[in-house]
Amino acid sequence: MSGLLARPSFSSSRTLLALITGTAIVAATSFSAITAKAADLIVKYDQSQLLRVARPVAEIIIGNPTIADISVQSKKLLVVTGKSFGKTNMILLDSEQNVIQENLIVVLQDQAQVVNLRRGVARESYNCAPRCNPTITASDDEVYFKKTAGKAQMKIKLSEGGGGGAGGGGGGGQ
């Protein structure tokens, strides 16, 4: 009987060693995946994020400017804005065309505040923070999208002083 107990003990040691090795491999693989993703720049749709860089930027290259836009605040401070959902890349160059920084930009929807209303096959999006207001996303119903976008453009014109609306001054809110 003692021979039978010794053998499982050896087998258990091999199993334990295999589990430890497997766990170490999985942990190392997971860690490298997390490390690689840490370089990604996550921006929420229709929101901006500041990006500070180590050296002055002379040129900005964006893989797909319909997904993200970058504006320069100063030579070492950029503003990255999520324009539509998806992934693109950015490359920042100095005045001698050396790469300062290279990142993947991932634009995501802020799910915590967006409510999607379905009317048959038509979809409407609302930003609910804290009250629900119409907003637009790429896959909204075309009629709703155009109507909401038109109202947003009108609001922008009014806030810039070029709306030609009735009355002046503030007040009258929604």
Secondary structure, DSSP 8 states (H G I E B T S, - for coil): -HHHHHHHHHHHHHHHHHHHHHHHHHHHHHHHHHHHHHTSEEEEBT-EEEEE-SS---EEEES-TTTEEEEEEETTEEEEEE-SSEEEEEEEE-TTS-EEEEEEEEEE--TTTEEEEEETTEEEEEEESSSEEEE--TTS-HHHHHHHHHHHHHHHHHHTT----SS-SS----
